[in-house]
Amino acid sequence: MTSFTSTSDKMKSVKSAWDKAPAGPKKEAALTHYQAAEKALAAKRDADCIKSLDAATKALA
């Protein structure tokens, strides 16, 4: 499995969790991290993308 595939899968997973989350400060914080992950992915910085996705997941918890 390539890092691109796992990063892409993680993006989908976090987006799905975000879509299901109730509105509120946790969802807003997660969105900020998710948007940072999108920018990192576009810049091909997988490590930064994963860090942002982890932060988004933590924000939703």
Biopython code that builds the backbone (N, CA, C, O; Angstrom):
import numpy as np
from Bio.PDB.StructureBuilder import StructureBuilder

atoms = [
    (1, "MET", "N", (0.848, -1.178, 0.000)),
    (1, "MET", "CA", (0.000, 0.000, 0.000)),
    (1, "MET", "C", (0.892, 1.240, 0.000)),
    (1, "MET", "O", (1.829, 1.341, 0.792)),
    (2, "THR", "N", (0.595, 2.167, -0.883)),
    (2, "THR", "CA", (1.390, 3.378, -0.963)),
    (2, "THR", "C", (0.888, 4.401, 0.036)),
    (2, "THR", "O", (-0.242, 4.309, 0.515)),
    (3, "SER", "N", (1.722, 5.367, 0.348)),
    (3, "SER", "CA", (1.314, 6.401, 1.297)),
    (3, "SER", "C", (0.167, 7.223, 0.727)),
    (3, "SER", "O", (-0.682, 7.704, 1.478)),
    (4, "PHE", "N", (0.133, 7.390, -0.592)),
    (4, "PHE", "CA", (-0.964, 8.150, -1.197)),
    (4, "PHE", "C", (-2.300, 7.479, -0.916)),
    (4, "PHE", "O", (-3.271, 8.142, -0.548)),
    (5, "THR", "N", (-2.347, 6.158, -1.089)),
    (5, "THR", "CA", (-3.588, 5.436, -0.861)),
    (5, "THR", "C", (-4.032, 5.566, 0.592)),
    (5, "THR", "O", (-5.203, 5.832, 0.861)),
    (6, "SER", "N", (-3.113, 5.383, 1.521)),
    (6, "SER", "CA", (-3.493, 5.467, 2.925)),
    (6, "SER", "C", (-3.886, 6.894, 3.300)),
    (6, "SER", "O", (-4.799, 7.087, 4.103)),
    (7, "THR", "N", (-3.222, 7.879, 2.741)),
    (7, "THR", "CA", (-3.581, 9.267, 3.017)),
    (7, "THR", "C", (-4.954, 9.571, 2.453)),
    (7, "THR", "O", (-5.779, 10.200, 3.116)),
    (8, "SER", "N", (-5.200, 9.129, 1.236)),
    (8, "SER", "CA", (-6.499, 9.341, 0.601)),
    (8, "SER", "C", (-7.613, 8.649, 1.386)),
    (8, "SER", "O", (-8.683, 9.222, 1.594)),
    (9, "ASP", "N", (-7.355, 7.417, 1.819)),
    (9, "ASP", "CA", (-8.344, 6.675, 2.609)),
    (9, "ASP", "C", (-8.616, 7.388, 3.934)),
    (9, "ASP", "O", (-9.759, 7.466, 4.386)),
    (10, "LYS", "N", (-7.570, 7.895, 4.538)),
    (10, "LYS", "CA", (-7.722, 8.586, 5.824)),
    (10, "LYS", "C", (-8.525, 9.874, 5.629)),
    (10, "LYS", "O", (-9.349, 10.225, 6.473)),
    (11, "MET", "N", (-8.290, 10.573, 4.528)),
    (11, "MET", "CA", (-9.064, 11.782, 4.227)),
    (11, "MET", "C", (-10.552, 11.440, 4.153)),
    (11, "MET", "O", (-11.385, 12.136, 4.733)),
    (12, "LYS", "N", (-10.877, 10.368, 3.439)),
    (12, "LYS", "CA", (-12.284, 9.954, 3.297)),
    (12, "LYS", "C", (-12.884, 9.572, 4.640)),
    (12, "LYS", "O", (-14.029, 9.911, 4.936)),
    (13, "SER", "N", (-12.111, 8.872, 5.444)),
    (13, "SER", "CA", (-12.584, 8.429, 6.752)),
    (13, "SER", "C", (-12.870, 9.617, 7.672)),
    (13, "SER", "O", (-13.910, 9.662, 8.330)),
    (14, "VAL", "N", (-11.951, 10.567, 7.714)),
    (14, "VAL", "CA", (-12.132, 11.740, 8.572)),
    (14, "VAL", "C", (-13.299, 12.590, 8.063)),
    (14, "VAL", "O", (-14.083, 13.109, 8.858)),
    (15, "LYS", "N", (-13.414, 12.731, 6.748)),
    (15, "LYS", "CA", (-14.523, 13.506, 6.167)),
    (15, "LYS", "C", (-15.849, 12.864, 6.525)),
    (15, "LYS", "O", (-16.809, 13.563, 6.853)),
    (16, "SER", "N", (-15.915, 11.555, 6.467)),
    (16, "SER", "CA", (-17.130, 10.831, 6.820)),
    (16, "SER", "C", (-17.492, 11.062, 8.284)),
    (16, "SER", "O", (-18.653, 11.312, 8.608)),
    (17, "ALA", "N", (-16.498, 10.979, 9.167)),
    (17, "ALA", "CA", (-16.733, 11.213, 10.593)),
    (17, "ALA", "C", (-17.186, 12.647, 10.830)),
    (17, "ALA", "O", (-18.060, 12.902, 11.659)),
    (18, "TRP", "N", (-16.587, 13.578, 10.097)),
    (18, "TRP", "CA", (-16.951, 14.980, 10.248)),
    (18, "TRP", "C", (-18.393, 15.206, 9.798)),
    (18, "TRP", "O", (-19.150, 15.924, 10.452)),
    (19, "ASP", "N", (-18.770, 14.586, 8.671)),
    (19, "ASP", "CA", (-20.130, 14.735, 8.155)),
    (19, "ASP", "C", (-21.170, 14.258, 9.165)),
    (19, "ASP", "O", (-22.257, 14.829, 9.251)),
    (20, "LYS", "N", (-20.849, 13.223, 9.922)),
    (20, "LYS", "CA", (-21.782, 12.640, 10.884)),
    (20, "LYS", "C", (-21.796, 13.362, 12.234)),
    (20, "LYS", "O", (-22.710, 13.169, 13.036)),
    (21, "ALA", "N", (-20.787, 14.189, 12.478)),
    (21, "ALA", "CA", (-20.673, 14.858, 13.781)),
    (21, "ALA", "C", (-21.742, 15.936, 13.938)),
    (21, "ALA", "O", (-22.123, 16.588, 12.967)),
    (22, "PRO", "N", (-22.219, 16.115, 15.162)),
    (22, "PRO", "CA", (-23.189, 17.194, 15.400)),
    (22, "PRO", "C", (-22.501, 18.558, 15.306)),
    (22, "PRO", "O", (-21.303, 18.682, 15.560)),
    (23, "ALA", "N", (-23.270, 19.563, 14.943)),
    (23, "ALA", "CA", (-22.724, 20.914, 14.853)),
    (23, "ALA", "C", (-22.235, 21.364, 16.224)),
    (23, "ALA", "O", (-22.783, 20.967, 17.252)),
    (24, "GLY", "N", (-21.216, 22.181, 16.226)),
    (24, "GLY", "CA", (-20.698, 22.687, 17.491)),
    (24, "GLY", "C", (-19.219, 22.978, 17.400)),
    (24, "GLY", "O", (-18.620, 22.864, 16.331)),
    (25, "PRO", "N", (-18.622, 23.358, 18.534)),
    (25, "PRO", "CA", (-17.201, 23.754, 18.527)),
    (25, "PRO", "C", (-16.251, 22.633, 18.125)),
    (25, "PRO", "O", (-15.216, 22.900, 17.515)),
    (26, "LYS", "N", (-16.578, 21.385, 18.453)),
    (26, "LYS", "CA", (-15.700, 20.274, 18.066)),
    (26, "LYS", "C", (-15.680, 20.133, 16.543)),
    (26, "LYS", "O", (-14.627, 19.923, 15.942)),
    (27, "LYS", "N", (-16.858, 20.253, 15.931)),
    (27, "LYS", "CA", (-16.936, 20.124, 14.472)),
    (27, "LYS", "C", (-16.209, 21.283, 13.800)),
    (27, "LYS", "O", (-15.534, 21.087, 12.789)),
    (28, "GLU", "N", (-16.339, 22.482, 14.348)),
    (28, "GLU", "CA", (-15.646, 23.649, 13.787)),
    (28, "GLU", "C", (-14.129, 23.469, 13.867)),
    (28, "GLU", "O", (-13.414, 23.766, 12.910)),
    (29, "ALA", "N", (-13.643, 22.982, 15.012)),
    (29, "ALA", "CA", (-12.197, 22.759, 15.178)),
    (29, "ALA", "C", (-11.714, 21.691, 14.198)),
    (29, "ALA", "O", (-10.656, 21.832, 13.584)),
    (30, "ALA", "N", (-12.495, 20.630, 14.059)),
    (30, "ALA", "CA", (-12.122, 19.548, 13.146)),
    (30, "ALA", "C", (-12.067, 20.050, 11.705)),
    (30, "ALA", "O", (-11.193, 19.642, 10.940)),
    (31, "LEU", "N", (-12.992, 20.931, 11.333)),
    (31, "LEU", "CA", (-13.005, 21.478, 9.974)),
    (31, "LEU", "C", (-11.719, 22.247, 9.688)),
    (31, "LEU", "O", (-11.158, 22.138, 8.597)),
    (32, "THR", "N", (-11.259, 23.012, 10.648)),
    (32, "THR", "CA", (-10.011, 23.763, 10.480)),
    (32, "THR", "C", (-8.849, 22.808, 10.196)),
    (32, "THR", "O", (-8.039, 23.050, 9.300)),
    (33, "HIS", "N", (-8.779, 21.734, 10.962)),
    (33, "HIS", "CA", (-7.714, 20.746, 10.754)),
    (33, "HIS", "C", (-7.879, 20.030, 9.415)),
    (33, "HIS", "O", (-6.893, 19.767, 8.726)),
    (34, "TYR", "N", (-9.118, 19.716, 9.045)),
    (34, "TYR", "CA", (-9.370, 19.024, 7.777)),
    (34, "TYR", "C", (-8.940, 19.901, 6.598)),
    (34, "TYR", "O", (-8.339, 19.415, 5.640)),
    (35, "GLN", "N", (-9.253, 21.193, 6.677)),
    (35, "GLN", "CA", (-8.853, 22.107, 5.599)),
    (35, "GLN", "C", (-7.332, 22.207, 5.501)),
    (35, "GLN", "O", (-6.782, 22.303, 4.404)),
    (36, "ALA", "N", (-6.662, 22.183, 6.640)),
    (36, "ALA", "CA", (-5.195, 22.184, 6.640)),
    (36, "ALA", "C", (-4.677, 20.900, 5.988)),
    (36, "ALA", "O", (-3.682, 20.921, 5.263)),
    (37, "ALA", "N", (-5.352, 19.796, 6.251)),
    (37, "ALA", "CA", (-4.962, 18.516, 5.644)),
    (37, "ALA", "C", (-5.127, 18.562, 4.130)),
    (37, "ALA", "O", (-4.282, 18.048, 3.398)),
    (38, "GLU", "N", (-6.211, 19.176, 3.656)),
    (38, "GLU", "CA", (-6.430, 19.301, 2.212)),
    (38, "GLU", "C", (-5.298, 20.098, 1.561)),
    (38, "GLU", "O", (-4.808, 19.735, 0.492)),
    (39, "LYS", "N", (-4.892, 21.176, 2.208)),
    (39, "LYS", "CA", (-3.798, 21.991, 1.671)),
    (39, "LYS", "C", (-2.490, 21.204, 1.654)),
    (39, "LYS", "O", (-1.732, 21.268, 0.686)),
    (40, "ALA", "N", (-2.232, 20.468, 2.723)),
    (40, "ALA", "CA", (-1.006, 19.670, 2.790)),
    (40, "ALA", "C", (-1.009, 18.586, 1.714)),
    (40, "ALA", "O", (0.019, 18.322, 1.091)),
    (41, "LEU", "N", (-2.162, 17.961, 1.500)),
    (41, "LEU", "CA", (-2.273, 16.924, 0.475)),
    (41, "LEU", "C", (-2.015, 17.522, -0.911)),
    (41, "LEU", "O", (-1.313, 16.925, -1.727)),
    (42, "ALA", "N", (-2.575, 18.680, -1.167)),
    (42, "ALA", "CA", (-2.384, 19.342, -2.459)),
    (42, "ALA", "C", (-0.914, 19.686, -2.689)),
    (42, "ALA", "O", (-0.435, 19.686, -3.823)),
    (43, "ALA", "N", (-0.209, 19.977, -1.600)),
    (43, "ALA", "CA", (1.215, 20.312, -1.695)),
    (43, "ALA", "C", (2.090, 19.064, -1.628)),
    (43, "ALA", "O", (3.317, 19.154, -1.594)),
    (44, "LYS", "N", (1.444, 17.899, -1.611)),
    (44, "LYS", "CA", (2.138, 16.603, -1.558)),
    (44, "LYS", "C", (2.991, 16.456, -0.294)),
    (44, "LYS", "O", (4.071, 15.865, -0.327)),
    (45, "ARG", "N", (2.497, 16.995, 0.805)),
    (45, "ARG", "CA", (3.163, 16.852, 2.104)),
    (45, "ARG", "C", (2.339, 15.870, 2.940)),
    (45, "ARG", "O", (1.552, 16.264, 3.801)),
    (46, "ASP", "N", (2.543, 14.594, 2.663)),
    (46, "ASP", "CA", (1.743, 13.549, 3.310)),
    (46, "ASP", "C", (1.861, 13.558, 4.830)),
    (46, "ASP", "O", (0.860, 13.390, 5.527)),
    (47, "ALA", "N", (3.052, 13.749, 5.345)),
    (47, "ALA", "CA", (3.237, 13.730, 6.800)),
    (47, "ALA", "C", (2.420, 14.834, 7.460)),
    (47, "ALA", "O", (1.778, 14.604, 8.485)),
    (48, "ASP", "N", (2.440, 16.024, 6.881)),
    (48, "ASP", "CA", (1.654, 17.137, 7.422)),
    (48, "ASP", "C", (0.158, 16.847, 7.299)),
    (48, "ASP", "O", (-0.629, 17.185, 8.183)),
    (49, "CYS", "N", (-0.214, 16.224, 6.200)),
    (49, "CYS", "CA", (-1.611, 15.871, 5.984)),
    (49, "CYS", "C", (-2.089, 14.900, 7.068)),
    (49, "CYS", "O", (-3.152, 15.095, 7.658)),
    (50, "ILE", "N", (-1.309, 13.869, 7.322)),
    (50, "ILE", "CA", (-1.665, 12.878, 8.350)),
    (50, "ILE", "C", (-1.769, 13.544, 9.723)),
    (50, "ILE", "O", (-2.695, 13.255, 10.480)),
    (51, "LYS", "N", (-0.832, 14.428, 10.048)),
    (51, "LYS", "CA", (-0.876, 15.133, 11.336)),
    (51, "LYS", "C", (-2.166, 15.934, 11.463)),
    (51, "LYS", "O", (-2.800, 15.928, 12.519)),
    (52, "SER", "N", (-2.556, 16.619, 10.400)),
    (52, "SER", "CA", (-3.775, 17.417, 10.437)),
    (52, "SER", "C", (-5.008, 16.527, 10.563)),
    (52, "SER", "O", (-5.951, 16.861, 11.281)),
    (53, "LEU", "N", (-4.995, 15.408, 9.872)),
    (53, "LEU", "CA", (-6.126, 14.480, 9.969)),
    (53, "LEU", "C", (-6.225, 13.878, 11.375)),
    (53, "LEU", "O", (-7.323, 13.698, 11.901)),
    (54, "ASP", "N", (-5.089, 13.574, 11.971)),
    (54, "ASP", "CA", (-5.094, 13.072, 13.348)),
    (54, "ASP", "C", (-5.656, 14.122, 14.290)),
    (54, "ASP", "O", (-6.415, 13.801, 15.204)),
    (55, "ALA", "N", (-5.282, 15.379, 14.068)),
    (55, "ALA", "CA", (-5.784, 16.465, 14.914)),
    (55, "ALA", "C", (-7.290, 16.634, 14.724)),
    (55, "ALA", "O", (-8.011, 16.900, 15.685)),
    (56, "ALA", "N", (-7.767, 16.481, 13.489)),
    (56, "ALA", "CA", (-9.201, 16.575, 13.221)),
    (56, "ALA", "C", (-9.962, 15.456, 13.931)),
    (56, "ALA", "O", (-11.020, 15.679, 14.519)),
    (57, "THR", "N", (-9.401, 14.254, 13.864)),
    (57, "THR", "CA", (-10.024, 13.112, 14.530)),
    (57, "THR", "C", (-10.089, 13.355, 16.029)),
    (57, "THR", "O", (-11.110, 13.082, 16.660)),
    (58, "LYS", "N", (-9.010, 13.864, 16.602)),
    (58, "LYS", "CA", (-8.956, 14.150, 18.032)),
    (58, "LYS", "C", (-9.970, 15.239, 18.404)),
    (58, "LYS", "O", (-10.603, 15.170, 19.458)),
    (59, "ALA", "N", (-10.117, 16.229, 17.545)),
    (59, "ALA", "CA", (-11.054, 17.325, 17.808)),
    (59, "ALA", "C", (-12.499, 16.820, 17.855)),
    (59, "ALA", "O", (-13.323, 17.339, 18.608)),
    (60, "LEU", "N", (-12.789, 15.816, 17.052)),
    (60, "LEU", "CA", (-14.150, 15.258, 17.022)),
    (60, "LEU", "C", (-14.444, 14.338, 18.205)),
    (60, "LEU", "O", (-15.606, 14.071, 18.508)),
    (61, "ALA", "N", (-13.415, 13.861, 18.863)),
    (61, "ALA", "CA", (-13.602, 12.889, 19.952)),
    (61, "ALA", "C", (-14.285, 13.499, 21.154)),
    (61, "ALA", "O", (-14.513, 12.812, 22.149)),
]
sb = StructureBuilder()
sb.init_structure("model")
sb.init_model(0)
sb.init_chain("A")
sb.init_seg("    ")
for serial, (resi, resn, name, xyz) in enumerate(atoms, 1):
    if name == "N":
        sb.init_residue(resn, " ", resi, " ")
    sb.init_atom(name, np.array(xyz, "f"), 0.0, 1.0, " ", f" {name:<3s}", serial, name[0])
structure = sb.get_structure()
